[in-house]
Amino acid sequence: MRYEKTVGIDAPVDIIWSVLTDVEKWPEWTASIRDVELLAPQPLRLGSRVKVRQPKLPTAVWEVTDFQPGRSFTWVNRSPGLTSQAAHEIIGTEERPRVRLMIRQHGLLSFLAWPFLPTTRRYVDMEAAGLKKRCEA
């Protein structure tokens, strides 16, 4: 399963990046996130581990596996038979920045995530809308 959402944001790239990487404040701007705890190392960077609690979904610990300062980060949650990967990427130009949010779930037991698919898609859409609103405020 793969789902992505791209949203244009009328704000400077540095503002977008600061909001996107301040993961512990995500619950302030999207109802799709109940709580975020940056476990280690801090601030968010390659190797950081982050505990995320979302309504209607199991609590997950994500590890940052790719970090391109000012541009993108990807984190991964692994459980037996299922790997979830989520990318957060600023694309476009400085004058017309966009953010691409993507989630991909795969593995032998990925079919167990299928009942959560509508919720997952809705949450990605909520995060995109919330990020846009927060950055443009």
Backbone bond lengths (Angstrom), bond angles and torsions (degrees), N, CA, C in turn:
res aa  C-N    CA-C-N  psi(-1)  N-CA   C-N-CA  omega(-1)  CA-C   N-CA-C  phi
1 M - - - 1.441 - - 1.519 108.64 -
2 R 1.313 115.59 134.48 1.463 121.62 176.75 1.523 107.47 -139.89
3 Y 1.336 115.58 137.35 1.455 120.09 176.20 1.520 107.63 -144.11
4 E 1.316 116.30 139.64 1.453 119.47 176.41 1.517 110.88 -141.70
5 K 1.317 114.17 155.56 1.463 122.48 -179.64 1.523 107.00 -139.31
6 T 1.329 116.37 132.44 1.457 121.44 176.14 1.520 107.99 -117.33
7 V 1.336 115.67 136.39 1.461 121.00 -178.38 1.530 109.00 -136.31
8 G 1.342 115.66 135.01 1.461 120.90 173.00 1.518 109.36 -79.16
9 I 1.326 116.34 139.07 1.467 120.59 -178.82 1.520 108.27 -129.32
10 D 1.320 116.06 124.84 1.462 122.02 -179.55 1.525 109.35 -89.32
11 A 1.341 114.70 73.85 1.462 121.62 -179.76 1.525 107.56 -158.00
12 P 1.333 117.52 156.67 1.461 120.12 177.33 1.536 111.16 -62.70
13 V 1.323 115.92 147.01 1.455 121.61 -178.34 1.530 111.54 -57.15
14 D 1.335 117.81 -38.61 1.473 118.81 -178.87 1.524 111.92 -65.09
15 I 1.321 117.57 -32.67 1.475 120.91 175.71 1.527 109.19 -68.07
16 I 1.325 116.36 -46.78 1.461 120.32 179.56 1.529 109.94 -57.81
17 W 1.317 116.80 -46.50 1.466 121.26 -178.28 1.532 110.68 -62.57
18 S 1.315 117.56 -42.38 1.469 119.50 -178.53 1.528 111.56 -65.79
19 V 1.329 117.74 -38.39 1.463 120.94 177.63 1.526 110.06 -69.65
20 L 1.306 116.85 -43.63 1.464 122.13 -177.89 1.532 112.17 -62.85
21 T 1.320 117.63 -38.85 1.469 120.61 -175.54 1.526 113.59 -92.20
22 D 1.313 118.30 -7.58 1.465 120.70 174.94 1.530 107.58 -87.13
23 V 1.333 115.10 67.55 1.466 121.95 -168.36 1.531 113.22 -62.45
24 E 1.313 118.02 -29.29 1.469 119.25 -179.70 1.527 112.63 -67.78
25 K 1.326 117.76 -16.23 1.467 121.52 177.66 1.524 113.19 -95.79
26 W 1.342 117.77 -1.22 1.459 119.84 179.95 1.532 113.30 -53.61
27 P 1.339 120.03 -38.45 1.475 118.70 179.80 1.534 113.54 -60.34
28 E 1.339 117.59 -19.06 1.463 120.77 178.40 1.521 112.27 -72.50
29 W 1.323 117.95 -23.69 1.466 119.09 -174.38 1.529 115.18 -124.83
30 T 1.337 117.80 0.50 1.464 119.05 172.29 1.515 110.52 -143.95
31 A 1.321 115.98 130.53 1.461 121.33 178.22 1.526 111.82 -75.03
32 S 1.327 117.25 -4.66 1.465 120.73 178.60 1.527 112.07 -78.44
33 I 1.314 116.85 -8.37 1.467 122.51 -179.66 1.521 108.41 -122.99
34 R 1.324 116.02 125.25 1.456 121.11 178.19 1.528 110.95 -88.02
35 D 1.350 116.37 -43.30 1.469 120.43 -175.49 1.529 108.83 -158.09
36 V 1.322 115.84 142.54 1.462 122.14 175.25 1.518 108.11 -132.35
37 E 1.329 115.40 131.82 1.461 120.79 178.35 1.528 108.63 -128.26
38 L 1.331 115.19 117.08 1.461 120.90 176.94 1.519 107.56 -79.12
39 L 1.340 116.46 111.68 1.457 121.23 -173.38 1.521 112.00 -80.65
40 A 1.322 118.12 -55.16 1.462 121.30 179.12 1.511 108.13 178.20
41 P 1.299 121.53 155.94 1.475 124.30 -22.94 1.525 111.27 -74.77
42 Q 1.313 114.91 163.74 1.455 121.57 -178.85 1.518 108.66 -115.99
43 P 1.313 122.66 153.51 1.460 126.74 -13.34 1.522 110.60 -65.60
44 L 1.319 116.28 179.74 1.462 121.15 -178.75 1.522 110.00 -53.80
45 R 1.334 115.67 128.76 1.463 122.24 179.11 1.521 108.47 -164.23
46 L 1.303 116.80 179.10 1.446 121.76 177.85 1.523 109.50 -54.55
47 G 1.324 116.38 128.49 1.462 121.02 -179.87 1.518 115.08 92.28
48 S 1.334 118.11 -11.00 1.467 120.63 178.09 1.517 110.04 -60.30
49 R 1.324 115.26 144.76 1.459 121.88 174.81 1.521 107.74 -115.84
50 V 1.338 115.84 135.59 1.453 121.89 -172.44 1.524 109.65 -134.97
51 K 1.335 116.05 125.79 1.463 120.86 176.14 1.521 108.43 -92.48
52 V 1.335 115.86 125.56 1.467 122.16 -176.56 1.520 109.02 -121.76
53 R 1.340 115.00 128.42 1.462 121.71 174.72 1.526 107.89 -113.39
54 Q 1.343 115.06 127.02 1.458 121.12 179.48 1.519 109.30 -126.89
55 P 1.335 116.35 146.69 1.458 118.46 176.28 1.531 110.27 -59.15
56 K 1.316 116.52 138.68 1.471 124.38 174.40 1.526 115.06 67.78
57 L 1.334 118.06 4.58 1.467 121.48 178.29 1.523 109.43 -125.53
58 P 1.332 118.01 152.42 1.462 119.89 177.38 1.534 110.96 -65.99
59 T 1.324 116.69 147.80 1.460 121.60 173.43 1.522 108.57 -60.10
60 A 1.333 116.00 138.28 1.462 120.35 -176.47 1.527 110.32 -133.70
61 V 1.322 115.98 144.74 1.463 121.77 172.40 1.522 107.22 -106.27
62 W 1.321 114.85 123.07 1.462 122.83 -177.88 1.529 108.72 -108.73
63 E 1.322 116.50 143.14 1.465 121.71 176.20 1.527 109.06 -118.13
64 V 1.340 115.75 130.68 1.461 121.27 179.50 1.527 108.36 -72.93
65 T 1.340 115.67 117.52 1.463 121.42 -176.66 1.523 112.75 -107.50
66 D 1.321 117.18 -13.10 1.458 121.74 175.74 1.517 107.34 -147.33
67 F 1.319 116.60 132.76 1.466 121.03 -177.45 1.518 108.56 -143.02
68 Q 1.323 116.09 112.79 1.461 123.37 178.13 1.529 106.77 -114.72
69 P 1.360 117.88 96.82 1.470 120.85 -174.17 1.529 112.86 -49.61
70 G 1.324 114.33 132.24 1.454 121.21 178.99 1.514 114.51 77.59
71 R 1.343 117.35 -0.90 1.453 119.67 -174.53 1.523 114.72 -131.50
72 S 1.348 117.53 -53.00 1.461 118.14 -175.66 1.517 112.18 -161.77
73 F 1.328 113.74 158.01 1.460 119.87 165.57 1.516 108.64 -145.24
74 T 1.322 113.76 150.35 1.457 121.69 177.46 1.511 107.26 -127.46
75 W 1.328 115.53 137.75 1.459 118.38 174.38 1.517 109.59 -129.43
76 V 1.336 114.59 158.94 1.464 121.61 -173.12 1.523 108.94 -132.27
77 N 1.337 114.79 140.09 1.456 122.35 171.51 1.525 106.58 -118.52
78 R 1.335 115.56 124.82 1.469 119.83 -178.90 1.521 109.94 -116.77
79 S 1.315 114.87 134.28 1.458 121.38 171.05 1.529 105.75 -138.13
80 P 1.315 118.32 163.63 1.464 119.02 -178.22 1.530 111.66 -55.28
81 G 1.330 116.24 119.52 1.453 121.52 176.50 1.514 116.26 82.84
82 L 1.346 118.10 -3.07 1.462 120.69 -177.71 1.525 109.97 -144.88
83 T 1.312 115.67 127.31 1.465 121.69 173.58 1.515 107.79 -120.95
84 S 1.324 115.27 129.34 1.464 121.52 174.83 1.520 107.62 -112.66
85 Q 1.322 116.09 133.24 1.453 122.17 -179.52 1.520 107.30 -127.85
86 A 1.330 117.03 131.48 1.461 121.08 179.82 1.520 109.23 -128.88
87 A 1.334 115.71 130.15 1.462 122.04 179.22 1.516 109.51 -111.78
88 H 1.335 114.80 144.96 1.460 123.24 179.42 1.530 104.98 -132.37
89 E 1.319 117.06 109.14 1.463 119.98 -168.76 1.520 111.75 -135.07
90 I 1.339 115.83 130.86 1.461 121.54 172.77 1.521 106.54 -88.58
91 I 1.326 115.25 123.09 1.463 120.84 -179.55 1.526 108.36 -126.09
92 G 1.315 117.08 -178.76 1.454 120.56 -179.46 1.518 110.13 85.47
93 T 1.321 115.60 -155.52 1.464 121.27 -177.79 1.522 110.19 -111.77
94 E 1.316 115.50 169.09 1.465 121.12 176.57 1.529 110.01 -59.24
95 E 1.327 116.35 -36.16 1.467 121.15 -178.57 1.527 112.07 -78.92
96 R 1.335 116.83 -27.54 1.472 121.33 -178.02 1.523 110.06 -135.52
97 P 1.339 116.63 65.85 1.472 118.10 -178.13 1.522 112.33 -71.99
98 R 1.311 113.88 148.01 1.457 122.30 173.84 1.522 107.04 -132.80
99 V 1.310 115.32 157.23 1.457 120.70 175.82 1.517 108.37 -120.49
100 R 1.318 114.57 133.03 1.465 121.19 176.45 1.520 107.89 -109.91
101 L 1.321 115.74 122.00 1.459 122.64 174.91 1.520 107.43 -109.32
102 M 1.322 117.22 131.44 1.459 120.94 -176.89 1.524 109.04 -138.29
103 I 1.324 116.12 140.94 1.457 121.48 171.08 1.523 108.25 -130.23
104 R 1.309 114.23 139.40 1.470 121.03 179.50 1.517 107.43 -136.08
105 Q 1.318 116.57 131.70 1.462 121.76 177.57 1.519 108.12 -124.39
106 H 1.337 115.42 130.83 1.452 119.97 -178.95 1.529 110.17 -150.59
107 G 1.296 115.83 165.72 1.461 122.44 179.99 1.514 110.44 131.05
108 L 1.334 115.23 169.88 1.468 121.01 -177.07 1.523 113.32 -57.68
109 L 1.322 116.77 -32.95 1.468 120.50 -177.87 1.529 112.64 -104.41
110 S 1.326 116.82 19.23 1.466 119.14 -177.39 1.522 112.55 -61.73
111 F 1.328 116.58 -23.02 1.474 118.83 177.83 1.528 111.32 -61.46
112 L 1.340 117.88 -22.04 1.470 120.54 178.13 1.528 111.71 -68.12
113 A 1.325 117.19 -20.77 1.464 121.16 179.26 1.526 112.05 -84.76
114 W 1.328 118.40 -13.36 1.465 121.57 -176.78 1.524 113.99 -54.84
115 P 1.334 120.06 -40.93 1.476 117.98 178.98 1.533 113.23 -62.66
116 F 1.342 116.49 -22.02 1.465 120.75 -179.42 1.526 112.17 -90.74
117 L 1.335 118.13 -3.08 1.460 122.28 -174.83 1.527 113.64 -55.76
118 P 1.327 120.54 -49.12 1.474 119.06 178.68 1.532 112.34 -60.47
119 T 1.318 116.53 -39.37 1.468 120.39 178.35 1.519 110.06 -65.30
120 T 1.320 117.28 -45.31 1.460 121.29 -179.57 1.528 110.84 -59.52
121 R 1.309 117.18 -46.24 1.471 120.81 178.56 1.528 111.38 -61.68
122 R 1.321 116.07 -44.77 1.470 120.01 179.21 1.526 110.70 -61.26
123 Y 1.338 117.13 -40.31 1.459 120.48 -179.99 1.530 112.18 -66.60
124 V 1.317 117.97 -39.23 1.470 120.17 176.65 1.530 109.39 -62.24
125 D 1.320 117.37 -43.60 1.464 121.12 177.56 1.527 111.08 -62.25
126 M 1.325 117.59 -42.29 1.468 121.81 178.27 1.524 111.03 -62.99
127 E 1.333 116.68 -40.77 1.462 120.37 179.44 1.520 111.07 -64.96
128 A 1.331 117.37 -41.21 1.462 120.64 178.24 1.531 110.78 -62.47
129 A 1.321 116.82 -46.31 1.472 120.93 -179.84 1.526 111.22 -65.45
130 G 1.323 116.90 -42.06 1.460 120.75 179.42 1.519 112.37 -66.11
131 L 1.327 116.80 -40.32 1.466 121.07 178.16 1.532 109.91 -62.86
132 K 1.307 116.85 -44.88 1.471 121.18 178.45 1.531 110.37 -58.39
133 K 1.314 116.46 -49.52 1.474 121.04 -178.35 1.526 111.13 -61.80
134 R 1.335 116.92 -43.86 1.465 121.22 -178.51 1.531 110.88 -64.50
135 C 1.324 116.86 -46.00 1.472 120.67 -177.13 1.522 112.69 -69.25
136 E 1.318 117.35 -31.72 1.459 121.25 -177.82 1.526 112.94 -86.29
137 A 1.328 117.38 -8.25 1.471 121.00 -177.90 1.527 111.60 -71.44
